[in-house]
Amino acid sequence: MPKSDLTELAGRLERHLGDPHDPASRMPYTRVLEYDEREDYPYEFVNLLQRWGALDHSLPRAQGGKAGDVEIGFNLMRLIARRDPTTATAFIITSLSFMPAWVAGTDAQKRAMVDAIQHGTRYAWGLSERRHGSDLLANEMTAEKTDGGYLLTGEKWLIGNGRVADGLSVHARTDPRGGPGGYSVFVLDKRQTPAGTVDELPRERMHGLRGLDMSGFRLDRVFVPDSALIGREGQGLEIALKTSHTARALISGIALSAVDTGLRITLDFTEGRTVFGRTVSDVPYSRRQLVECFADLMVADAVSLGAVRALQVVPEQTSVWSSVVKYFVPTVLERTFAQLNVVLGARFYLRDHPHYAIHQKMLRDLPVANFADGNTVVNLKNIALQLDGLLTTAATADGTLREEAGERAAVLYGIDRELPLYRPWDQELYSRGRDDALLAAPAALVRLRRLAGEAKRDERDRLTRAADTAEQLLAGAESLRERVISLKASLGREYGQSAELFDLAKEYCLLHAAAACVHTYVHSAAAFEDPLPSGALLLLQLERVRRHLRPHEAVTDAGVVDDVMRVLRHLHRENRLFSYWQFPLAERGDLPAAGL
């Protein structure tokens, strides 16, 4: 979808939902917090979005939906999540439960599920089990072959929508021996099962997302026909892993939205509060805290931009891209939120303040992006096991390979570039040593230096310093490769499970993030709206990545901070999403002075 069309669609959803600070709007913070306090499932908001047609943009156009590009549904979900991550999570669970069918289902299966969803059916994805968590090859639910179909028996636990869903996608063991080829995926409708064969487990009470239905179900010899099998028998693990690539990329949007709201609430305070004769925003220490949080959010935005578009541009590489975004974005943004809390002060702790109470909910809801659909350890392990190949390719790639990667990077990070058809069935479980973000980084640095040379004096300085900082960061890939080789040689068979390897995987994510920031600048600069692009913001983004490695060394100064603050203030005052997309948000009313 062209950038202008996506911006118009986002604006329509924002206008429909209205100003969340206005209690009379369709999805106000007051009602969101009431549901949260009562721990009630937000049927009101889920049904509101169903009637607007939000889910249609996450369902394939070929089978009756409206989805062309994955980033459409991702960005609509961000606008929902900035109001309520609980509703956004409930919203995406149904679309993600459809993903196994999108990956491997027949046209008839896809059409049946799309039609059901459009008529209000909610789905759940029955994957995890109480005793096994992320260890899918230990799952015990069985699918016993019988005449004309299968009998499903077993329990699934910590399943989003487990009680409220009518439809289920279920991962079950079809070969008693288990193993990679021993599992399959089935779809069923709970409403069509005999009484007593489906038991819904109690809802689990949670620290965040309090109103979400996080529960499970138990099946007792539930018959499903052969036509309920998704893909081939024995393809279940492959389908589940390919489904997780999309899930991991999309879930990062919850963290982005939580910090967007937290930063916006904090700015409401710092821009309106005067201490010692100046606004809090103009106190040098507070100002730096604010712009650092903004820079963190924009680093995460760049990483997410590439990861979501990678699902369509480089499906063969998404095992790496999805794990990087799933580890990096929520991990970084949890720290960012803690930094915002310091600036906001005591107000961040208030549960029923008419303006600030939503902040503490966002703080509690954000961590779901860390553990849902593969936790931090799972994603780091996936990167770690591919690390040697990724770094070897980055070090030894020839000119042709880098040139091809550069052509794809222009689409991956060019927000105005048309995307190829989404083909989730083409996703591969290993990237074969390819990560276009790193492979194309040297060419992006050359282009950044060229843009610096063409810029005016102050911007030239900012971009030149950004290029120097990025080059220094990316040069760390060779040192990282040497340490991986050394660790492998010293640990032998213990290498793959070592804590040291996981630390090296974390460092790789920083390289990917630095490359993402540079790529986004050079490939999207011409498509940005004022006040972007900003060399000062790029420099601060790279400093924030660098701080993970050198926490006490700065590459920015007060002038850079002031320039980034001008960008942040512009987006805040113009009521735009804190993102490269800069979607226009619902018009805000006057903020009550007493509330600040």
VOGU-3710 file (C-alpha; in Angstrom, 3 decimals, decimal comma):
1> mpksdltela> 0,000/0,000/0,000  1,456/3,424/-0,883  2,607/5,497/2,084  -0,047/8,134/1,406  -2,827/5,524/1,428  -1,569/3,930/4,643  -1,379/7,371/6,257  -4,967/8,088/5,188  -6,160/4,701/6,529  -4,380/5,281/9,842
11> grlerhlgdp> -5,958/8,725/10,070  -9,416/7,247/9,519  -8,955/4,774/12,360  -7,645/7,515/14,647  -10,619/9,783/13,888  -13,027/6,887/14,436  -11,567/5,989/17,840  -11,148/9,628/18,877  -9,006/11,382/21,461  -8,286/8,781/24,174
21> hdpasrmpyt> -8,169/11,562/26,791  -11,781/12,451/25,981  -14,155/10,289/28,066  -16,813/10,743/25,350  -14,637/9,169/22,621  -15,158/5,587/21,444  -12,037/4,196/23,161  -11,106/6,518/26,043  -8,460/5,913/28,655  -11,114/6,152/31,372
31> rvleydered> -12,916/3,077/30,024  -9,646/1,282/29,258  -8,604/1,700/32,884  -12,009/0,563/34,162  -11,671/-2,700/32,252  -8,118/-3,067/33,558  -9,110/-2,482/37,189  -11,951/-5,008/36,921  -9,758/-7,426/34,937  -12,553/-7,685/32,368
41> ypyefvnllq> -12,072/-8,780/28,779  -12,592/-5,653/26,597  -15,479/-7,001/24,498  -16,652/-3,425/23,895  -13,430/-2,407/22,151  -12,826/-5,700/20,357  -16,345/-5,538/18,892  -15,851/-1,868/17,995  -12,758/-2,748/15,967  -14,524/-5,736/14,412
51> rwgaldhslp> -17,294/-3,462/13,135  -14,773/-0,976/11,759  -13,121/-3,818/9,845  -9,681/-3,650/11,454  -9,127/-7,414/11,263  -9,769/-7,404/7,513  -6,379/-5,738/7,068  -4,687/-8,807/8,583  -6,495/-11,341/6,373  -5,444/-12,229/2,801
61> raqggkagdv> -7,107/-10,335/-0,003  -7,155/-13,486/-2,163  -9,581/-15,129/0,283  -11,797/-12,128/1,008  -9,727/-10,001/3,386  -7,994/-6,685/2,685  -4,391/-7,510/3,604  -1,766/-6,857/0,994  1,171/-5,768/3,127  1,846/-6,994/6,652
71> eigfnlmrli> 2,812/-3,482/7,758  -0,800/-2,323/7,295  -2,121/-4,532/10,070  1,024/-3,876/12,126  0,541/-0,114/12,046  -3,195/-0,261/12,726  -2,414/-2,450/15,720  0,040/0,209/16,978  -2,717/2,822/16,936  -4,960/0,499/18,929
81> arrdpttata> -2,175/-0,405/21,356  -1,333/3,228/22,111  -4,754/3,300/23,752  -4,841/-0,209/25,173  -2,275/-3,004/24,688  -4,851/-5,472/26,075  -7,309/-4,784/23,268  -4,503/-4,787/20,707  -3,284/-8,177/21,936  -6,791/-9,632/21,861
91> fiitslsfmp> -7,129/-8,152/18,380  -3,974/-9,759/16,968  -4,459/-13,169/18,602  -7,223/-14,004/16,116  -5,138/-12,906/13,131  -2,101/-14,831/14,385  -4,273/-17,906/14,972  -5,108/-17,694/11,276  -1,410/-17,699/10,328  -0,970/-21,515/10,254
101> awvagtdaqk> -3,685/-21,659/7,583  -2,086/-18,754/5,712  1,255/-20,592/5,785  0,060/-24,038/4,680  -3,733/-24,201/4,376  -5,791/-24,844/1,267  -7,757/-22,098/-0,412  -10,958/-23,616/0,994  -9,565/-23,656/4,555  -8,432/-20,051/4,280
111> ramvdaiqhg> -11,767/-18,882/2,873  -13,711/-20,678/5,594  -11,626/-19,123/8,364  -11,657/-15,635/6,824  -15,433/-15,789/6,475  -15,807/-16,958/10,080  -13,549/-14,176/11,400  -15,414/-11,546/9,402  -18,639/-12,778/11,007  -17,258/-12,404/14,520
121> tryawglser> -15,600/-15,741/15,291  -12,596/-15,393/17,575  -9,695/-17,814/17,283  -6,954/-19,007/19,612  -3,609/-20,602/18,713  -3,161/-23,708/20,858  0,609/-24,085/20,938  2,147/-24,036/24,433  1,624/-26,583/27,199  1,948/-26,248/30,963
131> rhgsdllane> 4,876/-28,635/31,360  6,815/-27,696/28,240  6,496/-23,973/27,431  8,620/-23,161/24,366  9,824/-26,772/23,936  7,454/-27,647/21,098  9,059/-31,056/20,518  7,989/-32,095/24,011  4,297/-31,247/23,494  1,986/-34,032/24,632
141> mtaektdggy> -1,373/-33,240/23,018  -2,038/-36,097/20,608  -3,943/-36,464/17,352  -4,783/-40,137/16,956  -5,668/-41,229/13,426  -9,122/-42,767/13,047  -11,568/-43,393/10,213  -12,127/-40,135/8,343  -10,110/-37,956/10,690  -8,304/-37,621/14,012
151> lltgekwlig> -9,085/-37,695/17,742  -7,456/-34,804/19,640  -6,585/-35,327/23,303  -4,587/-33,175/25,690  -4,249/-29,769/27,277  -2,985/-26,377/26,093  -2,139/-23,718/28,671  -1,399/-19,967/28,719  -3,335/-19,545/25,508  -4,568/-16,079/24,549
161> ngrvadglsv> -8,331/-16,121/23,859  -8,419/-19,680/25,226  -11,906/-19,244/26,734  -13,475/-16,543/24,546  -12,454/-18,134/21,237  -14,868/-20,330/19,310  -12,257/-21,473/16,802  -8,957/-23,160/17,611  -5,780/-23,809/15,668  -4,051/-26,658/17,492
171> hartdprggp> -0,505/-28,077/17,394  -0,648/-31,804/18,233  1,512/-34,933/18,110  0,557/-37,229/15,227  3,514/-39,607/15,586  3,876/-41,219/19,046  7,657/-40,988/18,645  7,490/-37,211/18,318  10,473/-35,544/16,701  10,578/-32,731/14,112
181> ggysvfvldk> 8,230/-34,620/11,783  5,948/-35,907/14,528  3,543/-32,959/14,869  0,682/-31,514/12,827  -1,703/-28,562/12,976  -5,499/-28,797/12,999  -8,339/-26,298/13,037  -11,606/-26,894/14,878  -14,736/-25,116/16,082  -15,499/-25,627/19,783
191> rqtpagtvde> -19,193/-25,000/19,119  -19,400/-28,168/17,023  -17,858/-30,519/19,582  -19,922/-32,899/21,760  -20,690/-31,798/25,309  -17,969/-32,719/27,754  -15,177/-33,107/25,191  -13,828/-29,539/25,546  -13,075/-28,054/28,967  -11,992/-24,428/29,198
201> lprermhglr> -9,312/-23,823/31,818  -9,577/-21,002/34,370  -8,316/-17,594/33,321  -4,924/-16,693/34,749  -4,652/-13,364/36,573  -1,762/-11,303/35,257  0,440/-8,383/36,268  -0,230/-6,592/32,980  -2,871/-7,032/30,264  -5,188/-7,709/33,202
211> gldmsgfrld> -8,314/-7,977/31,082  -6,868/-10,409/28,543  -8,264/-13,923/28,399  -5,071/-15,868/29,095  -6,265/-19,354/29,876  -6,310/-22,638/27,988  -8,372/-25,685/27,144  -8,442/-29,450/27,550  -9,633/-31,777/24,755  -10,879/-35,316/25,313
221> rvfvpdsali> -10,931/-37,372/22,101  -12,374/-34,516/20,040  -12,989/-35,740/16,500  -11,882/-33,543/13,605  -12,227/-34,635/9,956  -9,270/-35,077/7,613  -10,184/-31,705/6,104  -9,223/-30,052/9,428  -5,538/-30,920/8,906  -3,516/-27,821/7,925
231> gregqgleia> -0,796/-28,687/5,438  0,677/-32,178/5,530  0,762/-34,582/8,444  4,112/-34,076/10,155  4,443/-30,448/8,988  3,313/-28,996/12,328  6,693/-27,854/13,664  7,548/-26,115/10,394  4,160/-24,363/10,339  4,464/-23,293/13,970
241> lktshtaral> 7,950/-21,854/13,459  6,950/-19,973/10,298  3,918/-18,616/12,122  6,213/-17,423/14,904  8,265/-15,325/12,446  5,261/-13,134/11,756  4,083/-13,157/15,376  7,449/-12,020/16,708  7,713/-9,141/14,257  4,173/-7,945/14,997
251> isgialsavd> 4,307/-8,211/18,779  7,100/-5,616/18,893  4,396/-3,070/18,050  2,969/-3,452/21,572  6,244/-2,202/23,058  6,502/0,652/20,537  2,991/1,822/21,357  3,413/1,590/25,123  6,490/3,821/24,981  4,789/6,200/22,540
261> tglritldft> 2,019/6,770/25,076  4,446/6,903/28,010  6,602/9,495/26,249  3,552/11,514/25,187  2,174/11,554/28,754  5,587/12,532/30,113  5,873/15,379/27,603  2,415/16,614/28,600  3,897/16,985/32,069  7,325/18,399/31,208
271> egrtvfgrtv> 5,974/20,904/28,677  3,322/22,195/31,096  5,212/22,100/34,388  7,427/25,024/35,439  10,206/24,674/38,006  12,790/27,306/38,905  11,491/29,606/36,195  11,642/27,168/33,273  9,656/24,202/31,976  10,859/20,762/32,998
281> sdvpysrrql> 11,582/20,102/29,315  14,101/22,953/29,374  16,004/21,670/32,394  19,164/20,270/30,734  19,180/16,918/32,544  15,461/16,306/31,964  15,776/17,388/28,343  18,513/14,850/27,686  16,457/12,121/29,369  13,504/12,928/27,104
291> vecfadlmva> 15,453/12,957/23,855  17,317/9,781/24,783  13,974/8,026/25,308  12,792/9,382/21,963  15,982/8,182/20,277  15,533/4,702/21,798  11,996/4,596/20,438  13,189/5,618/16,968  15,944/2,976/17,013  13,262/0,403/17,827
301> davslgavra> 11,068/1,866/15,083  13,856/1,395/12,523  14,487/-2,205/13,629  10,745/-2,946/13,457  10,371/-1,264/10,072  12,945/-3,609/8,565  11,707/-6,724/10,381  8,074/-6,296/9,342  8,968/-5,541/5,716  11,445/-8,458/5,716
311> lqvvpeqtsv> 8,476/-10,830/5,966  7,716/-9,889/2,348  11,108/-8,843/0,951  13,386/-11,593/2,325  11,186/-14,400/3,692  14,212/-16,694/3,544  15,942/-14,526/6,185  13,070/-13,935/8,607  14,263/-16,478/11,179  16,980/-13,947/12,047
321> wssvvkyfvp> 15,073/-10,689/11,530  12,098/-11,810/13,627  14,308/-12,993/16,490  16,367/-9,790/16,479  13,282/-7,573/16,680  11,613/-9,800/19,265  14,650/-9,699/21,547  15,905/-6,172/20,924  12,799/-3,974/20,856  11,063/-4,940/24,132
331> tvlertfaql> 14,357/-5,347/25,985  15,528/-1,850/25,056  12,136/-0,229/25,526  11,645/-1,651/29,017  14,776/0,286/29,986  13,457/3,316/28,146  10,226/3,215/30,125  12,175/3,103/33,381  13,970/6,261/32,242  10,643/7,956/31,506
341> nvvlgarfyl> 9,470/7,100/35,012  12,331/9,123/36,459  11,309/12,205/34,470  7,606/11,871/35,257  8,325/11,377/38,929  5,631/10,362/41,405  2,893/10,701/38,791  4,000/7,485/37,066  2,869/5,573/40,168  -0,716/6,878/40,214
351> rdhphyaihq> -3,470/4,431/39,275  -6,519/6,697/39,021  -5,231/10,136/38,035  -7,439/11,494/35,214  -4,437/12,108/32,968  -1,473/10,031/34,167  -3,048/6,734/35,219  -2,625/5,231/31,745  1,155/5,512/32,156  1,335/2,829/34,849
361> kmlrdlpvan> -0,849/0,515/32,754  1,501/0,874/29,791  4,413/0,141/32,120  2,765/-3,127/33,210  1,576/-4,129/29,739  4,825/-3,611/27,814  6,638/-6,772/29,052  4,200/-9,049/27,200  6,266/-8,263/24,110  9,193/-9,966/25,843
371> fadgntvvnl> 7,636/-13,341/26,575  4,702/-13,830/24,191  5,387/-16,251/21,321  8,959/-17,046/22,247  10,734/-15,412/25,161  14,085/-13,621/25,232  16,062/-16,841/25,689  14,333/-18,572/22,768  15,060/-15,700/20,405  18,653/-15,237/21,523
381> knialqldgl> 19,237/-18,959/21,079  17,895/-18,817/17,532  20,317/-15,977/16,722  23,180/-17,656/18,591  22,918/-20,895/16,621  23,191/-18,946/13,346  25,787/-16,447/14,537  28,867/-18,094/13,051  27,321/-18,255/9,588  25,945/-14,705/9,743
391> lttaatadgt> 29,272/-13,179/10,720  31,261/-15,280/8,250  29,040/-14,184/5,374  29,219/-10,543/6,486  33,027/-10,755/6,495  33,577/-12,695/3,255  30,670/-11,694/0,967  31,687/-10,742/-2,562  30,583/-7,647/-4,430  27,663/-9,341/-6,173
401> lreeageraa> 26,166/-10,596/-2,912  26,512/-7,157/-1,319  25,035/-5,415/-4,345  21,988/-7,698/-4,308  21,601/-7,117/-0,568  21,794/-3,377/-1,159  18,975/-3,512/-3,693  16,789/-5,368/-1,213  17,766/-3,047/1,648  16,395/-0,109/-0,344
411> vlygidrelp> 12,981/-1,814/-0,227  13,340/-3,108/3,324  13,939/0,377/4,700  12,309/2,581/2,086  8,881/3,413/3,502  7,638/4,628/0,131  8,839/1,530/-1,772  6,323/-1,036/-3,019  6,545/-4,456/-1,391  6,307/-7,854/-3,104
421> lyrpwdqely> 3,428/-10,211/-2,300  3,395/-11,621/1,218  4,304/-15,327/0,878  4,555/-16,805/4,384  4,968/-20,297/2,920  8,330/-19,163/1,476  9,789/-18,405/4,901  12,735/-20,598/5,821  13,718/-21,833/9,250  17,388/-20,826/8,855
431> srgrddalla> 18,803/-17,795/7,064  21,785/-19,628/5,517  24,109/-16,944/6,838  22,288/-14,016/5,229  21,252/-10,772/6,927  20,818/-8,021/4,356  20,968/-5,328/7,041  24,632/-6,125/7,689  25,541/-7,180/4,152  24,317/-3,859/2,730
441> apaalvrlrr> 25,665/-1,697/5,557  28,985/-0,715/3,890  27,145/0,688/0,859  24,689/2,506/3,130  27,607/4,150/4,943  29,049/5,343/1,642  25,680/6,829/0,772  25,368/8,470/4,192  28,737/10,164/3,737  27,633/11,378/0,309
451> lageakrder> 24,465/12,852/1,830  26,630/14,498/4,490  28,753/16,101/1,815  25,659/17,527/0,137  24,143/18,883/3,367  24,421/22,358/4,864  27,026/23,087/7,528  25,337/21,985/10,784  23,604/19,017/9,175  26,855/18,052/7,439
461> drltraadta> 28,574/17,909/10,823  25,805/15,790/12,365  25,739/13,325/9,465  29,517/13,031/9,292  29,674/12,246/13,010  26,813/9,774/12,580  28,680/8,026/9,761  31,856/7,856/11,881  29,930/6,405/14,831  28,100/3,865/12,672
471> eqllagaesl> 31,323/2,801/10,976  32,943/2,239/14,358  29,991/0,188/15,574  29,754/-1,942/12,444  33,498/-2,565/12,428  32,849/-4,529/15,613  31,477/-7,365/13,478  35,015/-8,636/12,836  35,906/-8,686/16,525  32,610/-10,404/17,252
481> rervislkas> 33,370/-13,048/14,636  36,795/-13,713/16,145  35,267/-14,181/19,582  32,668/-16,580/18,189  35,403/-18,663/16,524  37,468/-18,667/19,711  34,497/-19,636/21,871  33,570/-22,467/19,513  37,102/-23,814/19,589  37,399/-23,641/23,364
491> lgreygqsae> 33,989/-25,072/24,315  33,458/-27,681/21,622  30,111/-29,422/22,045  29,112/-27,058/24,883  29,385/-24,029/22,576  25,721/-23,954/21,493  24,382/-23,836/25,066  26,963/-21,507/26,576  25,986/-18,284/28,325  28,872/-16,551/26,546
501> lfdlakeycl> 27,341/-17,311/23,147  24,067/-15,707/24,214  25,979/-12,547/25,152  27,564/-12,501/21,709  24,094/-12,865/20,173  23,011/-9,761/22,102  25,940/-7,870/20,623  24,937/-8,995/17,139  21,523/-7,436/17,702  23,251/-4,108/18,368
511> lhaaaacvht> 25,057/-4,340/15,009  21,753/-5,057/13,281  20,121/-2,100/15,064  22,910/0,294/14,083  22,634/-0,828/10,472  18,839/-0,408/10,590  19,183/3,226/11,699  21,575/4,044/8,847  19,487/2,185/6,248  16,287/3,921/7,333
521> yvhsaaafed> 17,922/7,323/7,017  19,492/6,809/3,594  16,605/4,895/2,011  13,663/6,858/3,444  15,017/10,399/3,875  13,360/11,654/0,687  9,973/10,282/1,800  9,986/11,753/5,303  7,848/14,699/6,329  9,127/17,660/8,336
531> plpsgallll> 10,822/17,624/10,886  12,551/14,507/9,532  15,117/13,595/8,368  17,373/14,800/11,150  21,117/14,195/11,307  21,054/15,056/15,009  18,468/12,346/15,686  20,468/9,769/13,713  23,600/10,632/15,676  21,760/10,304/18,988
541> qlervrrhlr> 20,196/6,997/17,893  23,653/5,606/17,166  24,952/6,919/20,479  22,128/5,065/22,242  23,120/1,821/20,500  26,780/2,488/21,322  25,947/3,047/25,008  25,138/-0,657/25,328  28,821/-1,298/24,636  30,350/1,882/26,116
551> pheavtdagv> 27,809/3,106/28,672  29,735/6,163/29,853  30,982/7,582/26,546  28,971/10,194/24,650  29,302/11,242/21,005  26,656/13,972/21,215  26,643/17,415/22,811  24,063/19,941/24,024  23,564/21,258/20,490  22,551/17,818/19,252
561> vddvmrvlrh> 20,198/17,398/22,218  18,568/20,757/21,432  18,111/19,809/17,774  16,502/16,469/18,676  14,274/18,233/21,199  12,982/20,452/18,380  12,036/17,330/16,425  10,339/15,766/19,445  8,437/18,946/20,315  7,236/19,304/16,733
571> lhrenrlfsy> 5,791/15,764/16,670  4,212/16,259/20,096  2,644/19,622/19,296  1,483/18,533/15,846  0,030/15,386/17,427  1,899/12,871/15,291  2,904/9,308/16,095  6,483/9,135/17,390  7,615/7,124/14,385  9,123/7,490/10,950
581> wqfplaergd> 5,542/7,120/9,691  4,389/10,202/11,656  0,712/9,202/11,346  -1,696/12,007/12,313  -3,390/11,177/15,600  -6,927/11,999/16,729  -7,310/15,681/17,505  -6,688/16,396/21,174  -8,771/18,702/23,295  -7,267/21,236/25,664
591> lpaagl> -5,371/19,558/28,480  -6,850/20,558/31,832  -4,308/22,717/33,632  -5,342/21,253/36,986  -4,580/17,766/35,743  -0,978/18,614/35,029
//
